[in-house]
Amino acid sequence: FVSLRRMTQSATIGYTSFPQYELYSSYFSEKGIENNPDPGAFAHQIFMDATSPEGRFATATTEQRRSVVEITLASFVSYFSALEALYYASNSCPSDKDVATAAYDGGVAFLIGSVEGTERGGNSEQEGRFFYNVAKMACVYFDTCVEGGDAEINKMMLDTLIVGQNALKSSNCDGVSAAVDTFATLTVVPLMQSLLSFADDSDNEPDGYVTSMAIAPVVWDFDDALADKIVSEMAYESNSPDKKSEVYSAINTMLADDDFKGIACDVISSLCDGGVDILPEEPIPIKPEEPTPISDGLYVATSYIGDKSAIALDVKEIEDRLQVKDVDRATFIYEEGMNSKIYDENGMPTSEERSIQDFSLNSGRVMLRDPTYNLFITGLADEYKEFLGKPVEDYADSYVSTLLYSASPIAGDAMVAINIWMEVTHSLHSAYEACKSSILSADRSVDGRQLVEPQVAARFIDEAAAYWIGDGQSTGSSSKGHLLYALTEIISEEYGERSNSQSTINTRIIDLLQQAKNHIAISRSCTSSTDSHLKLRNIIDEIIPLMAVPLLRSLLHAMKQNDAERVKLYAIAVLPLFAKCNPSTYLELKNDLIDNTLLSTEKNYVYSRIITLYDCLGIDCHLIGKLIGDDFAYKCEDGSKVKSLAGYRYVAEQDVVSSAAKIDTEIRLLEIYIN
């Protein structure tokens, strides 16, 4: 059996003829750090001090002791055991291939450990205990994480080890030696990363001291004074006010030297500039009043809106994570956010990111005045005012969280069609409210920036455009984009629209958004006349039904495909809009498509019931279009073209009569608000 004690005493193989062991032993001997100038002996003493009420960590807390044991295990024990075995394999290659193979694989085992699991990239929760996890813990800080939450340097190290393994299989011992040497050079990167991340901590804790000792011999070999400076600054309880700047300066000095160019400064930190100056840059403020083009000018906002459109990158990352079954990472991004930074009222970045989950969890507070949101919570609520066993106000999060829990691949689609779609309507309703009152509501100011009064309503229109289009969208593209614009393009192709041009629905929505913004500007934020805000409301009332079209199209397409999971998704996303119409028809559809699974034998009947509600929303069969290859026996016919009310055939203009008749749906809305 291999024990930790045996590993710290160099008893796994007993091989010490490799450069790192000799360097570290020389350093410990020169500095007189331990009676036995051996890196294993140093690790052993750290373990003893961490588990003893006396010694160098006598004043440390239990958590600090636990952490220092983990860092020592990774940075010394795992590190040297892996190097020992790999160099032993390289040395044994010419004489005994079987021994070399066993030692080589054993070295990789000491490097990675079992907790990382079997998949490429290892444990996504950074629960590993060996050297492989050192870089994973630092990659978020240095923005060097790759797919699955692994570190870029780990990928490079593992690729190098695979090259060495292949060389060993073919008895290419020179190739094995070269691979091991390259691997050893790369290991300096996680040691530097670990030191720099701990240098950024305000307190000097035992684990920070250990990280300094793990890299000190390498620095000492370069410059004795720099090594002493690092160890002094990182010493336990030294509390040096210049710790961060001094440590970063020392590493900068090393990276500027030709001897260290080979360890890839851009891998140590994405902030690194040509091998020097890896100190994190000062936060870059934005200019709140600066016009912002969205997706190469598809829409040009009158103020900075890049923080909102960046939510598209969260959707992309979540979908990528779900594709590789990395549900934990996908859930983390959904709940905590990743790319949509929040700025303060002066345009300075805060430490927080906007998350897709927040759109739902904040809705009960910020959307209660929104007509569309009220339709949804009324239409989805059960007798206990719940949805899926949770408060109906959080319906979007309740549904999406269920999908994430079950690792459903449609979770990303649900976030776009439900969470983000409702956020677009909220921005539109907020524009109307701001235009009517000419002030920014308190609820919105916590997540935005104070603007001069005439810009407030226009900003909300820009916000709606940002959430509809998002970053990374190309005009008319169904493959380049991640939000509702892209969804509209994708489903439009299923209804016979050409893939090389912008869909009719997106063209109309963007044109109406521009009309809304122009009206706000011309009316001086709705102050030029007493009915300016009503004209804006008319535009918004035209946009929202159009926004429902891609959702309805997606629902019908899922019905055609007998895709029960997507039927439920798009039913939740769009059917509650009809809650103000015929209550019995809506409840029937809710029962068939949301509360239960659609049966294929009911498909034509359900389709016919959906069509009867089109006129209530202000849409028609022509606007929805014909689904290519649909197998619905019931064909869509617009009831809105029939000039009849309960059998009474009228001869007046249809628009006039229809507007008067639809006042009853407004009464239904009033009932909803009262409830």
N, C-alpha and C positions, 0 to 999 in steps of 0.2 A: 504494500500500500504506500501511496505517496501522501505524506502529511505536510501541513504548512511549515512545521518545524524543520522537517527534512529539506523542504524547498529553500528556507532561509539559510540553511547550513550548507548549501551547494551539494546536497547529497542525492539529487535526482539522477544525475549522471556522474557528477564529480569532475566535469570538464571545465577548465578555466582558461584555456589558451585561445581566447578571442579578444578582440580589441577593446570592447566595452568593459569587460571585466577588469582588464589590466588598467584601463583609464580610471575607472571608479576606485579601484583599490589604491592606485597611486594618489588620487585626490584625498581619500579618507586617511591614508598614511601621512601625507603632507600636512593635513589640517589637524591631525590627531583627534579625529571626531570620535572614534571608538577604540577600545583596546585592540580589537581585531579589525584591521583595515580591510574590511570585506563588505560589499553592498548587502549581502545576505545577513551579515551580523548586524548591520545598521537596521535593516528591516525587523530583525528579531528583537532588537532593543526597543524599537518603536512599539511593537506589539506588547512587549512587557510593560512599557510605560503607560500605554493606553489602558491596560487592564489592572493597573496598580494604583492605589490611592496616593502613592508617592511618586517621585520622579519628575521629569520635565513637564508633564501635563497634570500636575497635582491640582491645579485650579480649574481645569477644563470641566465642562458639563458632560453629562452622559452622552448627549447627541454629538458633541464635538469628539469625544473618544470613539464613538461608533464610526464617525466620518473619517477620522484619521486612519483607522484600521482599513477601511475600504480603499482609501487613496494609496496607502502603503502596499496593500495587496496588489493593486493594479500597476502602480508605477515602479515598484521594485521587484516584488516576488514574481508576478506574472511576466513582467518585462524581461528579467534576467533568466528566468527558467526557459522562456521561449527562445531567447538568443542563444543560451547555452546549448539547447537541443538542436537548433538549426545549424549552428557552427560545428557542432559535433557531427551532424549528418554530412555537412560539406567535407569535413576532414575524413570521414569514414567512407565516402563515396568510392574512392579508387580501390579500396581493399575489400569492402563488404557492402554490397548494394542493399541487402535485406536489412542489415543493421541501420544503414543510412536512411532507408525508407521509414523504418519504425521511429527513428529519432526525429526525422523531418515532420512526420505527421504528429508526433508527440509535441513538437515545438509549436505547431499550429494550435493544438489543443490547449497548451499553456497560454497562448496568446488570446484565444477567443473564449474558451470555457463553454460549459453545457447550457447555461441559462440563455445564451443568445439563440438557441434553437437551431433548426436545420435550414431555414430559408435564407437566401442571399440578403444581406443587410442586417441580419440578426434581430434581436428583440427591439420592437419599435418603442417600447416604454423606457428604454435606457436602464434596464434592470440587470445588465451584465455586471460582473465583478472583476473581470480581467482587463488587461491593457487595451483590448479592442474597444472597451466602453469609454476609455479616457477621452478619445476624440469625439465620440458621440455626445458626451456631456458638454463639450465645448462648441460643437458645430452650430448650434442655434445662436450663440453669442457672436460667432465669427461669420455667420451667414455662409457656411460651407456644407450645409446638409444637402443630401441628394435624396433620390427616391427611397421611400420607406423610412426616412428619418436617420439614415446612416450618414457618416461623415465622408467627405470626398477623399480624405487621406486614407481612411480605412479601405475604400475601394481600390486606391492605388497600391496599398500594401498587400491586399489580398490578390490583386492581379499579378503582382510581382511574385508572390509565393506560388501561384499557379504556374507561372513561367518556370520557377525553380523545380516544381514537382514534375513538370513535363520533361525538363532536362534530366532529372534523376531517373525517370522511367526509361529514357533512351541512353542512360549511362554517360551523359555529357556532364562530367564533373566540373569542368570549367564553367559551364552554364549554371550549375548549382551554386558554385562559389560566387559568381557574379550576382545572382539573384539574391543570395543571402546578404551580400554586402550592400546592395541597393535597398533591400528591406531595412537593414540596420540604419542606413542614412535617413530613410523616411520616418523612422520611429522618433527622430528628434522633433518632428512637427507636433505630434500630440503632447510631448513633454513641454514644448514651448507654449502651446495653446493652453494647457492646464495651468501653467504658471501665470500667464497673462490674465486668464479669467479669475484666478484667485487674487491677483494683484488688484483687481477692480473692486474687491470686497472692502468695505470700510473697516472691518475688524480683522485683526491678525489672529487667525485660528490655527490649531495644530495642523490641519490638512494643508493650509497654505504653506506652512514651513516645510512639510514633506515634499510638496511640489517643487519648492526651491532647491531642496537637496537632490531631487531626481534629475534636475537639469544642470546643477552647479558644476559637476565635473566636466561637462561639455563646454560650458562657458569658461571654466578655469583653464582648459586646454587652449582656449582662444585668448583669454586675457584674465590674469589672476585677480586684478583689481575689480573687474566687472563682476566676477563670481562672488567675491566678498561683499560687494555692494548689494547684490540680489539677496544673498543669504541674510545679511544684516537687516535689510528692509522687510523681509518676509518672516523674520524670527517671531516666534510665538510671543504675543503680548508686547511687541516692540512699539506698536501704535505710532509708527512714523507717519507724519502728515504728507510726506512726499513719496510714499510707497509706490503708488501707481505710476507717477511720472518717472521715477528713478528706474523702476523695473522695465517699463516700456522703452525708456531711453537705452538701457543696456542691450535689450534684444534688438532694437533698431540698429545699434552700432554693429552688432554681429551680422545682421542681414545685409548691411551695406558692404560687407567684406566679400571679396571674390570667393573665399573658401566656403561660404554659405549660400551662394547663389543656387546651388544644386538642390536645395531643400524646398524650392518653390514657394516663394513668399506669398504668391496669390492663393496658395492652398492654406497657409497659416491663417490668412485673413483676407476676406474680399475687400477690406478697406485698405489693404496694403498697396502702396504706390511705388512700383519700380524697385522693390527691395528695401525701402525705407519707410519711416513714418507710419507705423501700424497703430498709432494711437487712434481711437475712435474719433471720427469727425464730429465737429459740433453739429447739433441738430440744424437742419436747413429749414427755415421758415418758408411758408408759401405766401403769395400775395392774394389775399381774399378777393380783391376787386379785379384780378387779372382774368381776361377771357380765356376759356379753356376749350380747345377742340376735343371732341370725343371721338376716338377711333379714327384718326386721320381726317377729321373734318366732317364726319357723317352728320354731326350736329355741333354747333359752336355755342357754348354756354357763355353768358355775359359775365360770369364770375368764376372763381376757381371751384371746380367740381371733381377734380381728379381723385380726391379721397373717396367719393361715392362710387364713381365708375370702376374703381379698383376692386369692388366687391366681386366683380366677374372673375378675377384671378383666384379668389377663394373658391368659387364654384368649380373652376377648372381643376384646382389642386384637390378638392374633395372628390371629384369624379375620377381623377387619376389614382387617388388612394383606394377608392372602391374597386377600381379595375384590378388592382393587385391584392385585393382582400385585406388591405390595411385599414380596417374599420376604426381602430382606436385613433389613428392619426386623422382620419376623415372627421370623426366625431369631435376631436379636439379643435380642429379648424372651424367647424360649424359652431361650436359653443364659445370659443375664445377669439376667433378672428385671426387673420394673418396679414392681409395686404391693405385693408381699408383703414388707414391711420386716422385717428381723431386729432384735430388741431384745436387749439384754444382760440379765443376771440381775437387774438393778435396774430394769428397765423402760425404760431409755434406748435410743433408736434408735441403731443402729450405722450405718455408711455402706454397708452391704450389703443386697441384696435376695435373697430366696429365689427360685430359678428352677425351672421345671418340669423342665429337664434335670437339675438336681441330684438330683431324686428317683431318677432312674435311675443316675446316675454314683456316687451314694453308697450304692446298694443293696447292692453286694457287701460293704460294710463294716458297715452297720447292720441289714441284713435277714437275715443268715445264720442266725439262730435262728428265723426265721418259717416255719412249715409251708407257707403258701401260696406264698411266694417260692421255696422249695425245689422245690415242685411245678413251677413255671414254668421255672426254669432247667434242671431235669432233663428236662422235657418238650420244651423247645425246643432243647436242645443237640444238635449233631451229634457225630460220632465224635471230633472235635478239641476238644470242649467250647466250640464257637463257635456264633454265630447271625449270619447275614449277614456272615460273615467277620471278626467281632469277638468278644471274650470274651462268653460267653452271659450273664454277670452284668449286662452293659449292654444287654440285648436291647431294652428299651424305647427307649433313646436311639438305638440302631443303626437301628431301624425308623423312628422319627419323623424322624431326621436324613435318612434316605433320601427320605422324603416331602417334606421341606422342600427338599432339593436339587433334586427334580424339580418343585417348585412345585405339589405336589398340593393341591387344595382340602380334602382330608380330613385334613390334618396336624393341625388343631386337634381334630378328633374323636378321632384316635389318641392325642393327649396326654391327653385326658379318660379314654378307655376303657382305656388301658394304663398310662401313668405315674401318673396321679392315682388310678385305681382301686386299684393296688397300694399306693399310699401310705395309702389308707384302711385296707386290711387290715393294713398295718404298724402303724398307730396302734392298731388293735384288739388285735393280738398284743402290742404294747407294754403296753397296759392290763393284759392278763393277766399278763405277766411282772412288771410293777410291783406288781400285786396279790399275786402269789405271793411276791415277795421283799420288798415294801414299801420298795424303794429305787428311785431313778431311775438308769437305766443311764448310764454315762459317755458312750456314743455319742449319747444323746438330749440330754444337757445342753449339747452344743456348739451346738445349734440351738434351744434353748429357755431357759426360766428356772427356776432352782431354786425349788421350791415346798415348803411344809411337807409332811411325809410323807403324811398322809391325802388330800391333793389330787392326788397324782401320777397314780394310775390314772384318776381321774375326768377329769383334764386330757386324757389320751390318748383317752378316749371323746369328749370335746368336740372334740378335734382331728379325729377320724374324721368327726364331724358337719359340721365346718367344711369339710373337703375333699369331703364328699358333696354338701352343699348349696351353699356358696359365697355370695358377695355378689351382690345384684341378683336374687335368686330370689323369685318370688311363689308363695304356696301353690297347688299344683295347676296351675301355669302351665307350658305347653310352649314358650312364646315369651319369657318373662322369666326368664332364668337361663342358666348357662353350664357347669355341672358335671354330675355324675352324677344328681342329682335331676332336672335338666331333661331329660337323656337318657332317664331312666325315664319321665317324663311324655310325651315325644315318641313313644316307641315304644309306650307303652301305648295310645295312640289308634289305632295300627295293629292292635291286638288287641281293639278294640271297647269300650274303656273311655271314659267320657264325658270330654270335654275341660274341662268346667267344675268338676271336682272332683278332689281328690288321688287319684292312682292307688293301687291296693291295695298294691303293692309298696312304694312310698314310705311309706305309712301304717304298714305293718308294720315297716319298717326304723327309722323314727324312734321308733316305740313301743318297739322292742327296745333302741335306744340309750338311751332314757330309763330302761328297766328296768335296763340295765347300770349306769347312773350311780346309780340309786336303791339298787341292791344294794351298790355300793361304799360309799355313804354309810351305809347301815344296818349293814353289816358292819364299819364303821370301817376301810375300805380292806383288807377281807378278813382282818382280824385277830380277828374275833369267834369264829371256829371254824376247825378244821383243814381243812375242805373248802370254805371260802368261795370260794377261788380257782377251785375246780372248778365251782361254780355259775356264776361269771362266764364260764368257758370254755364252758359249755353255751349261754349266751346268744350268745356270739361265734360258736360253731359253727352257730348258727341264722341269724345275720346274713349270714355270708359266702355261703352258697348263695343267699340272697335277692338279694344284690348281683350274683350271676351271671345272674339272670333277665333284666334288661334287655340284657345283652350277648348272651345266647343268642337272645333275641327279635330283636335287631338282626342277628345272623348269619342267622337264618332269613329275615328280611325281605330282606336283601341277596341271599340265594339266590333268593328269589322274583323279585327285580328283575333277576337275572342281572348284578348289579353286582360284578364280579370283584375290584375294588380294595377295596370295603368287606367283601366276603366274607373276604379275607385279613386285613383289619384286625381284624374281630371274632373271627375264628378264633384269631389270636394272643392276643387279649384274654381269651378264655374257655376254649378247648379244653384248654390245659395243666392245668386243674383236674381233668380226667379222666385224667391220667397215672397216678394211683394206682389206676385201675380196671382194666379189661381192656387189657393192654398192646398186644395185636395190633390191637384195634379202634381204640385211640387212635392208634397209629402209622399205621394206614390213613387215618384222618381227617386226621392231620397231613400226610401225603403229598398228599392230595386238595385240602386247603383252605389249607395254609400253604406247603408246598414247591412246589406246582404250582397252576395255575389251574383252578378248577372248570369242568367241562364241563356244559352244560345237560342232556345225556342221562344224566348220572350223578346228577342232583339228587335224585331220589326215593330212590335207594339210599343216598346220603350222609345224607339226612334220617333214614332208617330206622336207620342206624348210630348217629347222635347220640342218638336216642330210647332206644336200649338202655342208654345210660350215665346216664340221668336218675336212676335209683334209687340208683346209687352215690354221687351227690352229695347225695341227700336231697331231690330235687325230683320233680315228676311232670307229666303232660300238663295236668292241670287248672291247676296253678300257672303254667305257661308260657302256656296259653291257645291260642286258635285265631286264626291270622293271617287278617285279612279278605281274602277273595278269593284265598287261596293256591291254587296249582295242583299241590300235591303229591298224587300218586296214593296214596301211602302215608299212612294215617291214624294219628294218634298213639293208642296204647293203652298204659296203664300196666302194665308188667311187675310193678311192685311190688304190684299187686292179686292176682296169681296166687300162691297159697300152695303153691309148689312149689320144690324145690331139686334140680336134675339129675334131674327126673322123680319124685322122692319128694314126695308130697303130705302136708303136715303139717296138723294140726288145731288146734294150740296158737295162742295169740294171735300175730298177725302181727308186731306190734312187738317182742315178746320174741324170736321166732325170727330176725327180720331183724337185730336188734342183735347177736345172737350170731354170725350168719353174716358180718356186715360187719367182723368182727375181721380178716379176711384183708386188707382194704384198709389197715388199720393196720400190718400186717406189711409191706405194700408201701411205706408211708411210712417205716418203719424202714430198709428197704433204701435208699431215696432218701437219707436222712440219712447213712447209712454211706458212700454214694458221695460 
